[in-house]
Amino acid sequence: MKSDLVLAGVGGQGILTIAAIIGQAAVSQNIHVKQSEVHGMAQRGGSVVAHLRLSSDPIASDLIAEGTADILLSMEPLEALRHASYLKSDGVLLTNTTPVVNIDSYPEMDKITAELKHFKRTVILDGDAMAQTITGSARAVNMILLGAVSVFLDMPSEIFIEIIKKMFARKGDAIVEANIKAYKAGQSSARAASQG
């Protein structure tokens, strides 16, 4: 098993939470993990990127070379384009559609979407709307995207659900259940999108 993931977004969107859950799931399956993070300025909508490498064999470097990532997961469409050069030709580009317009020259969404659709394996989800519908808040959007990316990882879904339970336990049963529902919804949507 080997999978290299680039996770991108804007500060505060939960990229590092997704990376932590995937990393914990991998370790629980005796899979080697290396992770590297670049934190932007969350207060100003700065870019946050994590490189996450998973392998059955030992991993030498925590950085992913351009053109070699198996998966690019982005919480924001412009960040998906910004980091698309990391994706290999048959890699999966998975992105949320809700933009974080933090610059004056933010491109039109139609142009961004058209560019994203040029990739062979693109899954575009309106994670914010899904999270809002399922949980009453868009805050669980990172769990929507975690569920979506889990479809492309060779790990049992039950592992992710157990980690979500542990991670959110101190916030109460309602929050745990909301996050699990969001995870499952993202998983179902990604399965449907990747088959369609």
Stockholm file with secondary structure:
# STOCKHOLM 1.0

chainA/1-196         MKSDLVLAGVGGQGILTIAAIIGQAAVSQNIHVKQSEVHGMAQRGGSVVAHLRLSSDPIASDLIAEGTADILLSMEPLEALRHASYLKSDGVLLTNTTPVVNIDSYPEMDKITAELKHFKRTVILDGDAMAQTITGSARAVNMILLGAVSVFLDMPSEIFIEIIKKMFARKGDAIVEANIKAYKAGQSSARAASQG
#=GR chainA/1-196 SS CEEEEEEEEETTSSHHHHHHHHHHHHHHTTCEEEEEEECCCGGGTCEEEEEEEEESSCCSCSCCCTTCEEEEEESSHHHHHHTGGGEEEEEEEEEECCCCCCSTTCCCHHHHHHHHTTSSEEEEECHHHHHHHHHSSGGGHHHHHHHHHHTTSSSCHHHHHHHHHHHHGGGCHHHHHHHHHHHHHHHHHHHHHHHC
#=GC SS_cons         CEEEEEEEEETTSSHHHHHHHHHHHHHHTTCEEEEEEECCCGGGTCEEEEEEEEESSCCSCSCCCTTCEEEEEESSHHHHHHTGGGEEEEEEEEEECCCCCCSTTCCCHHHHHHHHTTSSEEEEECHHHHHHHHHSSGGGHHHHHHHHHHTTSSSCHHHHHHHHHHHHGGGCHHHHHHHHHHHHHHHHHHHHHHHC
//
